[in-house]
Amino acid sequence: MIYFFCGAPKHGSHFQLFIITESLKQQGIPFEPVGEKIFDHNDNEAAKKLLHELDQSPDEVFIAKGHFLNKKLLLSYQNIRIFHIWRDMGDVLVSRYHYQMKRYGKTYQDFSDFYRRDGRTHMFYQLAYQNIWRSVCDPRVFHIDYAELRQHFQESVGNMLKFADLLGVDVADLEARVSLDNLRHQQNDDAGVLFRRGAVGDYEAIISDEIQEDMKRIMELTPTMLRVHAFLDDPRVILAPYYVFPGKRFLNGAVRMLAGSKSSDQSHKSKPIIWWK
C-alpha cells in the first residue's frame, strides 16, 4: 500500500504524515519512505516508474509526500491512499512568514511587509494548487481540514485510520506521540522551524483588516480569474511555478497550473483587487 500525502506547503501534511507513521510504529508494521525528491520536483517520468514498481508490492507499506500536481498519474493506481489536507489561508501565510525568517533568515519589517514582498504572490500558488486537489472526489482520496484535525483530534484521526485501514490503534497513545514537544524532539527542531507553536486562527491578531479584505477578495475569485490575477501579480506564476515552491523546476507543472481544474461552481463573481505594489 502506498500512503501519499499531497497537501500544499504549510498546510499540515507533515503532521498528517506523522499520524500515520506513528500509528504504523505502534502497530509494529514496517514501512519505507520513498520518492520525496521525485514528487517534490514533480518529475512525472520518475514518479511513473517508481509508482509502477511500488504497485507490484501491495503487501508492503510505502510512505510518500510531495506537493505533486499530477493527480491523474497518482489515481491511475489502485494500491494507493492519498491524504489531502488544507488550512485557513491566514494561518498558512503566518506560518510561511515565520518559516521564511527562521529557516532562510529572511527579514521583514512586519507581516504587512512580508505580504507585499512574498505572501500575496505565494497565496496565488497556494490557491491554484488547492483547486487541483480539492475538486477530487475519489474513494482513494481523504480530504480533511487542518483545524478540524487539531480541534477534534480523536474523531478526525479515527476517520483517517479507517481510511488507511489501520485498525486497533491506541489513539490516546498516538496523540502523545504526535504532540508538538515530542515531534520537535524527534526531528531535532527545538527552535520550532518546522513545528511552530501556533494556534488555529491566530492570524487574526497578526494580519491587518485591510490585508484580510484583500485576501478575501482573492479567495473569492473563480479558478479562471484567479489565474488571470495571478499572472498580473507576477508573470512568474505562469513561467516558473517553482518560484514559490523552491527547487520545483517543472514545465509540465506550469502547463497544469495554467490548465487548472474544472469547476462547476460559478457562484462567485470576481471583485476588484487591492494591489499591494
N, C-alpha and C positions, 0 to 999 in steps of 0.2 A: 504494500500500500504506500502511495505517495501522499504525504501531507504537505500541501503547498500554501504558503502564507503570502498573499498578494497585496496587502494594504499599502496605501501611499505613504511616503515618508512622514514620520512624526504622528502617525495615527494610532499606533499601539500594536503593530504587528509583532514586535519583539515580545511584548507582554503575552500576546496570544500564543506565540510560538513556545514560550517557556511554560505556559499552562499545559500544553500537550506534551512537551518533552519531560517535564517533571512528573506528569501522570504516567508516562511510559517507564520512567525510572522507578516510580513507586510500585508499578506492576511487575518490574523485572523484565520488561520487554526491550530487547536490544534495538537500536536504530542507528541510522547513518546519515549525517548531514551531507547534502550534495548540491553542487551546481550554483553556489552563491554568485560567483563572478559571471557565470554564463547568463543567469537570469537577470542580474542587476545591469548587465551590459546589453540586455535584450538581443543576445546572439541567437537568432532563430534557428540557424542550421545546427549549431552545437546543442541547443535545447532540444531540438527534434531527435537528434541522435541519442542524447542522454535519456530522455523520456522513454524512447523505444526500448532501451536497454533495461531501464528500471521496471517497465511494464511487464517484462518477462519474468519478474520475481515477485508475484503477488503476495507471497507469504512473508516477505521481508518488509521492514518499515524504513522509509526514507523521508528525511525532512528537508524541504527546500523553501527558500524565501527569496523574494525579489520583487521589485516594482516592475512587473512584467506586463507588457502591453498586449501580447498575442493570446488573447483568451481563446480564440478558435483552436490554436495548437494545443493548449492545455486540455480543452474539453474534447479533444479527439481521442482521449484515453479514458477508459472506464475505471482503471485501477488508481484513481486519484480522488482526493478530497481537498477542496480549495476553501481557504478561510479568508474572507474579505471583511475588514474592519474599517469603520470611518469614525471621525471625531469632529466635534464642532470646530469650524474653521478658525474661530478666535483662539481657541486653545492650541490649535495646530501652529498658528503664527507666533504665539507667545513661546511655544516650545522651540520653534526654529530660532527665534530671537536669542534665547538663552544658549541654544546649541551652537549657533554661529560664533558667539563670543567665547564660550568655554572650549569648544573643540578646535576652532580655527583662529582664535584670537582677534576676531573682528571687533571693531569699536564703533559704537553709535552714541549719539548724544542722548537719545531716549528711544522709546518704541516708535514714536512718530517718524523719527529719522530713519529707523530700520524699515518702516513701512514704505517710505518714499524710495529708498535705495534698493530694497530687496523684496520685502514681504508682499507688496502688491503684485509684482510680476510673478512671484512664486505661487500666489494664490491661483492665477490662471492655469498654471501647470497642474496644481492640485485638483482643480475642478474638472479639467479636461480628463485627467486620469480617473477621477470618480465616475465621470459619465461613461467611461468604458466598462467599468466593473459593476456599478450599482444597477445597471439595466439588465444584468444577467439573472435569469430565473431558471435554475437547473438544480436537480436534487444533489448534484455533486458540489454545489457551492453553498457555503454557510455565510450569511451576512449578519453582522452584529454592530451595534452602536457602542463605542468605547465607554460612553457614560453609563449605558445600561450594564455593561460588563463590570464596571467598577462599583456601581451603586447597588447592584443586585447580583453579587458575585456567585453565590451558590446556585441560584436558579439559572443564570446565564451559562455558567460553567457546566451545569448538568446538561443543558442543551448542546453545548459544544462537544462534550464527551459522548453523548448519544449519537451525534452526527459522525464522530470519529470511530464509533463502535468500540469505545473503551469503557468497559463495564466494571463495576466494583471498585472504583477509585474512591479513596477516602478524601472527600472534598475539604474537610476541615484541615487535614494534614497538608493537602495541596495548597490551600490558602496561605498557610505558614511558609511553605516552600517558595512561593512566588511573592512574598511580601517585599516591599521596597528595600528594606535593610538587607534581607537575605540575597536578593538579586544583585544589589550593589557589592556585597561581599563576594559572591560567586564570580562576578565579572570584573573584579578589581576596580570598581567605579566609585571610590569613596567621594570624589568630587561631584558626583551626580551629573556627569556629562551625558550619559545615555539614559540614566534613570533619575530624572529630576523630581524633587519633592513638590509637585504642583497639584492643585486641586481642580476638579472638573468645574469649569465656569469661572476660574479666577481671572480670565482675560478681561472681565468687565471692570476690574479695578485698575487695569493697565492700559487698555485701549480707549482712546477718547471717543466721545459720542460721534464726532464728525467722521472719524475713520470707520467706526462701526456702521454708520449710514452708508459710506462708500462701499464697504464690504457687502452689505445687504443688497445694494443695487446690483453689484456684480453677480452675486449668487442667484439673483432672480432672472438673469439673462437666460434665454433659451440656448441650447448647445450650439446652434449656428451663430447667434450673436456673440456668444462667449468667445468663439474662435476669431470673429471679426475684431472684437475689442482687444483680445489678447495680441493679435498682430499689430494693432495700432499702438498698444502699450509698448511692445518690444518685438520687432520682427524676428528676433532670435527664437521666439516661441515656435515659429514655423521652421526656421533654418537649422536650429540646433537645440532640440529639446533636452539635450544633456547639459545645457547651460545651468539649469537649476538642479538637475539630478547629476552631480559631478561624475564624470567617467563614463556616462552612457552615450557613447557616440554611435548612434544607430539611425541610419537613413530610413529604414523601414518604420522605426518609431515615429519619425517626423511625418511620414505618409499616413500612418494610422492616427496620429493626433489630428491631422487635417480631416481625415475621413470621419473621425468621431464615432459615436454610436447613435443609431436611430432612436428617436424618442417619439412616442405618440402624444406626449403631454405638451400641448400648445397653449396651456392656460396662462403662462407668464408672458408679459409683454416687456420688452426691453425699455429701460429708463435712461435718462441722461446720466453719464458717469462723471463724478468729480475727479478731475485729472490732477494727481499729485505730482506735478512737474515743476 
